[in-house]
Amino acid sequence: MTTTEATGPAAHHPADDTDSFHVFDTTLRDGAQREGINLTVADKLAIARHLDDFGVGFIEGGWPGANPRDTEFFARARAEIDFKHAKLVAFGATRRAGGSAAEDPQVRALLESGAPVVTLVAKSHDRHVELALRTTLEENLEMVRDTVSHLVAQGRRVFVDCEHFFDGYRANAEYAKSVVRAAHEAGADVVILCDTNGGMLPAQVTAVVATVLADTGARLGIHAQDDTGCAVANTLAAVDAGATHVQCTANGYGERVGNANLFPVVAALEIKYGRRVLPEGALAEMTRISHAIAEVVNLTPSTHQPYVGVSAFAHKAGLHASAIKVDPDLYQHIDPERVGNTMRMLVSDMAGRASIELKGKELGVDLGGDRALVSRVVERVKERELSGYTYEAADASFELLLRAEVEGRARKYFRTESWRAIVEDRPDGTHANEATVKLWAKGERIVATAEGNGPVNALDRALRVALERFYPQLAKFELVDYKVRILEGKHGTESTTRVLIATTDGIREWSTVGVAPNVIAASWQALEDAITYGLLHAGVEPAE
């Protein structure tokens, strides 16, 4: 398998015939089978638009006739989406045993969907034919032939998914290949070998695909599940063996542990193999598309996903940072901008001088080559992380620390005199949360009280009541995430609490950290930093 980036003119083979290689997405069907995903028709339409923008060749929309939601999706997709790149695909099964494709209601539903392409699932494992379909091996072949030829005669392009192919090949190779031949000879454009149980390894996939290709003459595709953690590798192994059709899902969504992930597969094909599979410029949209689809399915984007994760090009070790300062390619396999991502420097107790200098540059803070200043920041970070702070996920707090060292003083938009939070437990089992803050801002003393749905929310509201008159920009700030971690205590039952807060102004989002012996005090620190950072980047001058 190719593992290095393709370079030079000979490495690029953009085909004149755009049909020579298929990127086939099945997020709307197979991906939707992931635990925790429940797509509405509106969700499916939104994802289909994102996938079309990305430039995949085929979008499998679901199983029309099997459930009302998928039937509605095909009707609305025809009316509401003007596909620029993709063809819509309807999924269904071969006709029932003993019947005819022309009279089968499920086959009729595939035609009525209006989709120009149909993917049929066919049994290719002899035991599944006999035990699940409860029919003979020859009748199963006739079901494939009849259904494919009928749909082709009706003007549909047909792909055939050979379910459980690799397990079936291991049990009865000749019968598995006979299913491929039956589909191919009946007019299927592509026959897809499915690792339905996800148990294959790359070398096994390569050997089987190469043999089936040589023995049948059919155009082959690959559909890999990720149960061994090899779905992407298995997909590329199949390509190495001659497959020209890859079935994937966005972000690897799918049943059990998921499917081959569309984004690393496409990136590998484009960047490592030098094979043009997307429209010009589409690869640079990959990170945005990945995260947009994650938002639609209401799952947090995986931070450590290859190519598109926020940590995919994040560097923490001081040794790495020193090398990257000289040449970013020394510790990055590609330029992250090629896939729409960015390089990030993480600041931690592993940080060295290079890490701080690069992070300062990333945040727009000029350290001016001051070695003494950088050394002070390094020591400050290490000292604070020893007491429980973490700046890896709190860039805003780190920027405030950095600016305080550069400017010789901390930014102050208000001065805290005192604060308190009260939780009242009532006889009826309800609770009341109230906070009072006493602050100084622009030479004026302010006392403000507010209630909230918890003590931290009450403090946040009290801060706003106190300060919005002086800083109206605060009306746009919203706390969007709140995390608490109890750190290991040093003396018996004593412990330290770390709080991470994410805040947004509707345009950008920033994270701050607080550490203290109790959760309320730690939260207050993080809230102070959140307001300070937000006002700083709103262009507000400090009051003190």
Secondary structure, 3 states (H helix, E strand, C coil): CCCCCCCCHHHCCCCCCHHHCEEEECCCCCHHHCCCCCCCHHHHHHHHHHHHHHCCCEEEEECECCEHHHHHHHHHHHHHCCCCCCEEEEEEECCCCCCCHHHCHHHHHHHHCCCCEEEEEEECCHHHHHHHHCCCHHHHHHHHHHHHHHHHHCCCEEEEEEECHHHHHHHCHHHHHHHHHHHHHHCCCEEEEEECCCCCCHHHHHHHHHHHHHHHCCCEEEEEECCCCCHHHHHHHHHHCCCCEEEEEHHHCCCCCCECEHHHHHHHHHHHCCCCCCCCCHHHHHHHHHHHHHHHHCCCCCCCCCCCCCCCCEECCHHHHHHHHHCHHHHCCCCHHHHCCCCEECCCCCCCHHHHHHHHHHHCCCCCCCHHHHHHHHHHHHHHHHCCCCCCCCHHHHHHHHHHHHHCCCCCCCEEEEEEEEEEECCCCCEEEEEEEEEEECCEEEEEEEEECCHHHHHHHHHHHHHCCCCHHHHHCEEEEEEEEEECCCCCCCCEEEEEEEEECCCCEEEEEEEECCHHHHHHHHHHHHHHHHHHHCCCCCCC
